[in-house]
Amino acid sequence: MNTIHVDVVSAEESIYSGEARFVALPGESGELGIYPRHTPLITRIKAGSVRIEKADGGEEFVFVAGGILEVQPDCVTVLSDTAIRGKDLDEEKANAAKALAEEALKNAKSEIDLARATSELAVLAAQLSALRKYRKK
């Protein structure tokens, strides 16, 4: 069988490492699909869900809050400050954080506060979206 090695790494730990048939993830300018023997590539990714179709046919989902993707013909590496396994996503915590970010947005006193709150809100919205996708599986 034709597979590619996939590593998803956060600032704290390795989140996923294994063989896969296919990887889909949120590129900066749209969804990216990576198969074995893909052309080498380095690009930024945005917040969203990395879907890994494992060699055994199962699927693994990892939420990333943006980061860098490196593709080699036999290896895919996803580097993200924050990466959370789909099964570890917590809807209650994400909704609470989203409410705090929305409050911060309303009370922003400067351009920097506004930018920070907007960015945080975008990441949390992507996390909730990834969580809903994961729950449907």
ChimeraX attribute file (.defattr): number of C-alpha atoms within 10 A of each C-alpha:
attribute: neighborCount
match mode: 1-to-1
recipient: residues
	/A:1	4
	/A:2	12
	/A:3	18
	/A:4	23
	/A:5	20
	/A:6	22
	/A:7	16
	/A:8	22
	/A:9	21
	/A:10	18
	/A:11	11
	/A:12	10
	/A:13	11
	/A:14	12
	/A:15	16
	/A:16	20
	/A:17	13
	/A:18	14
	/A:19	20
	/A:20	25
	/A:21	19
	/A:22	20
	/A:23	21
	/A:24	16
	/A:25	24
	/A:26	20
	/A:27	19
	/A:28	14
	/A:29	9
	/A:30	10
	/A:31	13
	/A:32	13
	/A:33	13
	/A:34	18
	/A:35	19
	/A:36	19
	/A:37	14
	/A:38	15
	/A:39	11
	/A:40	12
	/A:41	11
	/A:42	13
	/A:43	12
	/A:44	16
	/A:45	24
	/A:46	21
	/A:47	24
	/A:48	26
	/A:49	27
	/A:50	24
	/A:51	20
	/A:52	23
	/A:53	18
	/A:54	19
	/A:55	17
	/A:56	9
	/A:57	10
	/A:58	9
	/A:59	14
	/A:60	18
	/A:61	23
	/A:62	24
	/A:63	28
	/A:64	30
	/A:65	22
	/A:66	23
	/A:67	20
	/A:68	15
	/A:69	19
	/A:70	15
	/A:71	22
	/A:72	16
	/A:73	15
	/A:74	17
	/A:75	20
	/A:76	25
	/A:77	18
	/A:78	25
	/A:79	21
	/A:80	23
	/A:81	14
	/A:82	17
	/A:83	28
	/A:84	21
	/A:85	18
	/A:86	22
	/A:87	13
	/A:88	10
	/A:89	20
	/A:90	13
	/A:91	14
	/A:92	10
	/A:93	11
	/A:94	17
	/A:95	15
	/A:96	12
	/A:97	15
	/A:98	21
	/A:99	14
	/A:100	15
	/A:101	20
	/A:102	16
	/A:103	12
	/A:104	18
	/A:105	19
	/A:106	11
	/A:107	12
	/A:108	16
	/A:109	10
	/A:110	9
	/A:111	9
	/A:112	10
	/A:113	14
	/A:114	16
	/A:115	13
	/A:116	15
	/A:117	22
	/A:118	17
	/A:119	14
	/A:120	20
	/A:121	20
	/A:122	16
	/A:123	21
	/A:124	22
	/A:125	17
	/A:126	20
	/A:127	27
	/A:128	21
	/A:129	16
	/A:130	22
	/A:131	24
	/A:132	14
	/A:133	13
	/A:134	19
	/A:135	11
	/A:136	6
	/A:137	7
